[in-house]
């Protein structure tokens, strides 16, 4: 069945970082769609209808009346959104789809491995779990170049204070030796991931971001840890 494409007005455009922007697309009148946290929408501009780009929702399914996506200045679409998209502009939206869905079960532990803007769908994961007061454990392991590249830093810290089942850990890969950062340095590695695992049979792994990071996670989880495929979900962003 064909999905209904809707024209939506950009209600707000917030710069998260110098190269990253969150846009909120307001649903038009009488627009209602059922979707799940972790899915993606596909966008295109009215003047270039053949050029489309899919973005994971950084909002969650409990957020009604709008969609939010968080976009880095990459490629034609990302550059146009970050540099030019503003409130009042319109974009066409193909409704949410996708299977990168959080396993919100009481005994599950979601270990979410992210690089760069790959952290954006996990904002939705944690938002929904926190608002619903779910017992599902969520751990986000986030790799960035420097502390200036942490998307949603303040919000994730606030959610970790509010939700005792959520942990947010950052590792910086390109800090100078003189930088005052006291957190972890270096790439996400197997030992760091293994430290998060307390019950492998009930751990569901998610990896989102650059191909290199996702492929590392797949190798670790599926081959080294020998976890069944149904316990891992991935989103590669090139």
N, C-alpha and C positions, 0 to 999 in steps of 0.2 A: 504494500500500500504506500503510495507516494506521501512524503512528508510535506506539510504545508509550510511554505516559505513566507516569512513575515518581514515587513519593513519595520525597523525599530530605531527610535531616536536615542542617541547617546545622552544619557541623563547626567553623567559625571565622568570626568577624566582625571585620574590622580596619578602623578608621577611617584612611583614607589622608589625608584633609583634614577640616576640621570639617563639610563638607557632602557628603563622599564616602566610601563604605564598600565594601570588598571582602568578599563572602561566599563561602565555600567549601561547596559542596553535595556531600556524600558519596554515592557510588553505593551503592545497596542490594546485598545479597548476590545473586550470580549475574547482576548487571547488566553487560552488555558492549555497547558501541556503537562503531561505527567512524565517525569524523568527521574533519574537517580544521580546521587552524588557520585562524582568521578567520571561522568560522561563528558563529551565534547560537543561543541557547536561548530558549524561551518559558516564563515562570514564572507560577504563580498560587498563591494561598493556599488552604488547605483550606476556609476559611469563606467565601470569595468566588470560587467556581470560574468564574464568568462573566467576571471581570475579569482579563485576561491582559496581560502585557507582555513584549516581546522585548528581550533584552540580548546584545550581542556578548560572546563569551568573552574574558576577559582572560588566561586560561590558554591552553595550546597543546595540540595533539594528542598530544604526548609525555607530558603529565600524565595519568596513568591513575588511576582510582579516585575522581576528583572533577571537578567543574566549578567554575571561578571566574568571577564577574562582578563588575564594579566599577561602582557605581551612585551617581549624584548625587541630591541631594534635590530631585527634580522630579516633579510630578504625584502622584497618589495612591499608585502603587506605589513610586516612588522615595522618597517621604517616609516611607512605612511601613518600607521596608527600612532606610533610613539611621537613622531614629529609634528603631525598635523591634526589628528582626531581631536575634536573638542565638543563640549556640550552643544546640543542642537543639531549636530550632524546626524545623518541617517545611514544605516547599513542594513543590508538584507541578511536574515538569519535563517539557516536551515536548522530545525530543532535538534535537541540533544540525542546522541546515540553513543554506543561504545560499551565495552565490557570491563573497563578498568574500575571495578566496583569494590568498595570496602566491604569486608566480611564482618558485619556488625553482629557477632555472636558473643555471648557472655564469656566463654572460655577461650576465645581467640586472642592472639597477640599479633598485631599488624606491624611488621618491620618494614618501614618505608625508606628506600634508598633514593636520594635525589641529587641532581647536579644542576646548578644554574636555575633557569626558569622551570625545570622539572619539578620543583617543589610546589608549584601552584595548585595542582589538584589535591595535594595533601592538606592544604588550607581548608578545602571543602570537607575532606574526611574528618578533620579534627573539629571543625565548626559544628557539624551535625552531631557527632558523638558527644560533644560538650553540652550542647543545647538540650539534647535528649537525656543527658545524665546516664549514658550507657556504661556498662562495666568493661567493655572491650578495651584492651590495652593497645595503645598506639605509640610507636617509637619512630621518630623521624631522624634519619642520619643524613645530613645535608653538607655537600661539598661545594665550596665557593673559592674563588681566588683570594679575596681579601675580605675584611669585615665590611667594606663598603659595597659588597655584592650580595649581602644577605637580604633577600626579599621577605617582607612580612616579619622582620625580626621582632619588632615590638609586639605585634599581635600574637605571634607564636609564644613569646615569653608570657604574655598575659594569659593565654589559653593554658599554658603549663601550670600557672598558679591556680587557675580555676578548676582544672581537671586533673585530679591526682593520678589518673590512668594514662596521662600523656607525658611523654618525654621528648624534648627537642635538643638535639646535639648538632653542633656545627664543627666542621673541620676546614681550616683555611690552607690552601695549597701554595700561595705565592706571597706570603708575608715576609717583610724584611726581618732580620735578626733583632733589630731595635724596636720592632712594633710591640706595644704593651699588651697585646692580646694574650690572655692566660688560658684560653681554650686549646683544643686539639689542633695540631698542624699536620699537614700531609694529606695524601689521598685517602679515600675510604678503602680499607683493606679487609682481608678475610678475618684477621684477628679481631678487629673492631666490630664487625658484624656478628661474629660468633659470641662476643661478650654480651650481646643483647638477648641471646636465645636461652630461654629457661625451660621450654617445653616444645621441642622441635615438632612433634606431631600436631600441635595446635598453633603453630606459627604460620602465618601467611605472609609471604614476601611480595613487596611491590617495588619496582624500579622504574624511574622516570627521568628522562634527561638525555644527554648526548649518547650516541651509539656506544662509545667506548665504555661509559659507565654502566649502561644497561647490559652490555655483553659480559662485562666483568661479573655483574651480579648473577646473571644466568649461569655462568661457568661455576661460580661458587655454590649457588643454591642447588642447581640441578645435577651437577656432576660431583663436586667435592662433598657436599652434604647429602647428596642422593635423595633430595626431597622430590616427591611426586609433582608432576607438572601442574596439577590442579591447585597446588599450594603456592604458585607464583604467577604474578601478573605483571606485564611490562608495557611501557609506552616509550618508543624510541622517537627522538625529536631531531634526527639528523646529526 
